[in-house]
Amino acid sequence: MRVNMTVNGRPYEADDVWEGESLLYVLRERLGLPGSKNACEQGECGSCTVRLDGVPVCACLVAAGQAEGCEVVTVEGLADHARQRSGQVAPLAPVQQAFIDSGAVQCGFCTPGLLVAADELLERNPDPSDADIREALSGNLCRCTGYEKILDAVRLAAARTGEAV
Amino acid sequence: MDFLRPAGWEEALAAKAEHPTAVPIAGGTDVMVEINFDHRRPEYLLDLTRVAELAEWEATDRTVRLGAGVPYTRIIEELRTELPGLALAAHTVGSPQIRNRGTVGGNLGAASPAGDAHPALLAAGAEVEVASVRGTRLIPVEEFFTGVKRHALEPDELIRAVHIRRADGPQQFSKVGTRNAMVIAVCAFAVALHPRTRTVRTGIGSAAPTPVRAHEAEEFLGAALEEGGFWDSGAPLEPSAVRRFAELCAGACRPIDDVRGTAAYRRRAVGVMARRTLGWTWQAYREGEGRTAPCA
């Protein structure tokens, strides 16, 4: 079947999509957007987290056909998404810059999903408590166990965003 | 495989009537896992996310009619007052990503004994509204689960909504797992005080082939509260009564040993959760939360 969707603001059309295929597979294998990672395929690890019509979801659990006509934001579009939100010109989204500055990236596999989840948290709640951060990121696993630096990064992004306003 | 994408409820029922083997998919948090792992290759996937009315809820005096497609996140945000037990249970489901997609309709459709919504529905009191082109019927949630991952739906039927009694007193939900998020319940327990009818209802998850109520425990506690005048006095419960209630709840389990825990552990943990959740709800009732609820 054919699936149409808007990804990171650009219209895409995928052909010959198998009906049981996930949104994640379409993004990675058909649209050339491998930022969202494929790991557990059962919604446990969060490394495929994308925004579907604004809502963070595991792309591996969305059937491709369910994304027909939807707006998807992946890590590839996160910087643009953040720019549109803040009106500020920066090469990276605040959470991306904060992950780099805090040393929150080790092997990097979980990073795209964490970035998308953390960015959505800060959009919804610009001044999150530690409990809010832990809860928002509870569906994203880091098997390097680099959680402390990741929490630091989200706090830093929140602080910087707060200063900028 | 064919992907069926009905735009409305009537169209969905017609599709299910024409293709009774079609597997309904809403949040995909169960169905897609089975497809990703090649455990299931349905002939037809019936996508219900375009059926707008499934994602709506409405409250009347005594019940909330919760559309089968309302995601857990919205239950937590919008129905905490009307359905506190279900909102607590919803908060223990998976992760934010899962709660953004997963639905009570899907939980019922999967009919897992470990489904987090089930104990809360049993304790609150609920009926499942199912429909087909032949018509609509209401199934008491106690009768909905017929076995491990089996339910009372006919092949041409779909779950439209769940009619859940609005809370008239404190409710609690408790779940045992290895961490706070992303846990399939080792076992779970829900309790609801119903001051209006002076009854107590329970729900046990993941400790029997289906979610079950602890009927004996409910009757014992109901009688003890009534005879001792506790509903009016709001006096502290007698420790012996709380202990007996917990024993009867544990006794209502028919657990098995599996990868998540042993039968003995489950029975024990259900007793502990029963004691604790009863303590919390009774405390809330004593503090007036339940007793200030409107009487009818």
Chai-1 contact restraints between the chains, C-beta under 6 A:
chainA,res_idxA,chainB,res_idxB,connection_type,confidence,min_distance_angstrom,max_distance_angstrom,comment,restraint_id
A,M1,B,F3,contact,1.0,0.0,6.0,A-B,restraint_1
A,E19,B,M1,contact,1.0,0.0,6.0,A-B,restraint_2
A,E19,B,F3,contact,1.0,0.0,6.0,A-B,restraint_3
A,G20,B,M1,contact,1.0,0.0,6.0,A-B,restraint_4
A,G20,B,I35,contact,1.0,0.0,6.0,A-B,restraint_5
A,E41,B,N36,contact,1.0,0.0,6.0,A-B,restraint_6
A,Q42,B,V33,contact,1.0,0.0,6.0,A-B,restraint_7
A,G43,B,T29,contact,1.0,0.0,6.0,A-B,restraint_8
A,G43,B,I98,contact,1.0,0.0,6.0,A-B,restraint_9
A,E44,B,M182,contact,1.0,0.0,6.0,A-B,restraint_10
A,T49,B,Q97,contact,1.0,0.0,6.0,A-B,restraint_11
A,V55,B,N100,contact,1.0,0.0,6.0,A-B,restraint_12
A,P56,B,Q97,contact,1.0,0.0,6.0,A-B,restraint_13
A,V57,B,Q97,contact,1.0,0.0,6.0,A-B,restraint_14
A,V57,B,N100,contact,1.0,0.0,6.0,A-B,restraint_15
A,V57,B,R101,contact,1.0,0.0,6.0,A-B,restraint_16
A,C58,B,Q97,contact,1.0,0.0,6.0,A-B,restraint_17
A,L61,B,G28,contact,1.0,0.0,6.0,A-B,restraint_18
A,L61,B,T29,contact,1.0,0.0,6.0,A-B,restraint_19
A,L61,B,M32,contact,1.0,0.0,6.0,A-B,restraint_20
A,V62,B,G28,contact,1.0,0.0,6.0,A-B,restraint_21
A,A63,B,G28,contact,1.0,0.0,6.0,A-B,restraint_22
A,G65,B,F3,contact,1.0,0.0,6.0,A-B,restraint_23
A,G65,B,D47,contact,1.0,0.0,6.0,A-B,restraint_24
A,Q66,B,D47,contact,1.0,0.0,6.0,A-B,restraint_25
A,Q66,B,T49,contact,1.0,0.0,6.0,A-B,restraint_26
A,A136,B,P96,contact,1.0,0.0,6.0,A-B,restraint_27
A,S138,B,S95,contact,1.0,0.0,6.0,A-B,restraint_28
A,S138,B,A181,contact,1.0,0.0,6.0,A-B,restraint_29
A,G139,B,S95,contact,1.0,0.0,6.0,A-B,restraint_30
A,G139,B,P96,contact,1.0,0.0,6.0,A-B,restraint_31
A,G139,B,Q97,contact,1.0,0.0,6.0,A-B,restraint_32
